[in-house]
Structures are given as C-alpha cells and as structure tokens.
Amino acid sequence: MKRVALSDQIAAVDVAVASIEAVLRERDFYRLYPRMVDFEIDNLRAVARTLAWFQTHEQTIRDAISSARQLDAAQQVP
C-alpha cells in the first residue's frame, strides 16, 4: 500500500466534501431528508479536522509510539 501524506489526504477530503454535497442533494433519500446532507457533510468535515489534528501532532504521536515500543521491548517476560 502506498503511503499518502496527511496534507494530501486532507485535500482529498476537502474535494470529496464539495463533490459529494452536490451528488447527495440530487438523491431521493436526501430530497426527502434534506438535513441529512448537512449531517453527512459535517461528518466528512470532521474527518478533515481529525486529519489536520494528526498532521499538527504527527511528531508527538510518533514519539509516543516509539516510547511505547521501547517500553514494550524492555518488559521482562516470565
């Protein structure tokens, strides 16, 4: 699996939000329940915010994972 930068993932979600919003508004279900379009779009925007948070804190996350692995390796197994 190819690694994709978080900035590229965020950009892709932003493009998807705009595209999906237009498509959803044309579907029968979303015509019957127009508030659901905003619900779906809000969920996608939350994904983009989560990815942006990961990007902001990427080094801290990597450091925490590395520390956890070091602690795990240092454990004595009976």
Summary of the structure (lengths in Angstrom):
residues: 78
radius of gyration: 19.3
end to end distance: 36.7
largest distance: 62.1
contacts: 166
relative contact order: 0.11
helix: 81%
strand: 0%
